[in-house]
C-alpha cells in the first residue's frame, strides 16, 4: 500500500481520482514546511480533512489542533 492509500485509509477518505490524490500529495509536501496554506472549495467537499493531514504530518503534530469555521464568523470581524 502506498503512502497516499495509507493516508486515505487513516483519514477515511473515499475516492481514487487524480485530483484528489494530487491534493493529498500536496498536503504532504506542505506539512514539512512552515508555510501558511489557504484551503478553498465548495461546501461539502471535505476541506476540513486537509488541515488535519497537514497538521498530523507536520513538526507541530504534538501540539493542539484547533479548527475554525470561518463561515461562522460575521463579515468585518477579522481585519
BELFENQUI-V502658 format. One record per residue. N is the residue number from 1. RES is the residue in three letters. OMEGA is omega in radians with two decimals (* if undefined). Layout:
# BELFENQUI-V502658
((N RES OMEGA) (N RES OMEGA))
This chain:
# BELFENQUI-V502658
((1 UNK -3.12) (2 UNK -3.06) (3 UNK -3.12) (4 UNK 3.12) (5 UNK 3.10) (6 UNK 3.12) (7 UNK 3.11) (8 UNK -3.14) (9 UNK -3.10) (10 UNK -3.09) (11 UNK 3.10) (12 UNK 3.10) (13 UNK -3.13) (14 UNK 3.10) (15 UNK 3.14) (16 UNK -3.13) (17 UNK -3.13) (18 UNK -3.14) (19 UNK 3.11) (20 UNK 3.12) (21 UNK 3.12) (22 UNK 3.13) (23 UNK 3.09) (24 UNK 3.11) (25 UNK 3.12) (26 UNK 3.11) (27 UNK 3.12) (28 UNK 3.13) (29 UNK -3.11) (30 UNK -3.09) (31 UNK -3.11) (32 UNK -3.14) (33 UNK 3.08) (34 UNK -3.11) (35 UNK 2.96) (36 UNK -3.08) (37 UNK 3.03) (38 UNK 3.12) (39 UNK -3.09) (40 UNK 3.11) (41 UNK -3.13) (42 UNK 3.08) (43 UNK 3.08) (44 UNK -3.10) (45 UNK 3.09) (46 UNK -3.13) (47 UNK -3.10) (48 UNK -3.12) (49 UNK -3.04) (50 UNK 3.04) (51 UNK 3.10) (52 UNK 3.09) (53 UNK -3.12) (54 UNK -3.13) (55 UNK -3.07) (56 UNK -3.13) (57 UNK 3.13) (58 UNK 3.09) (59 UNK 3.14) (60 UNK -3.03) (61 UNK 3.13) (62 UNK 3.09) (63 UNK -3.11) (64 UNK 3.07) (65 UNK -3.14) (66 UNK 3.10) (67 UNK 3.12) (68 UNK 3.07) (69 UNK -3.08) (70 UNK 3.10) (71 UNK -3.14) (72 UNK -3.14) (73 UNK -3.13) (74 UNK 3.14) (75 UNK 3.13) (76 UNK -3.14) (77 UNK -3.12) (78 UNK 3.11) (79 UNK *))
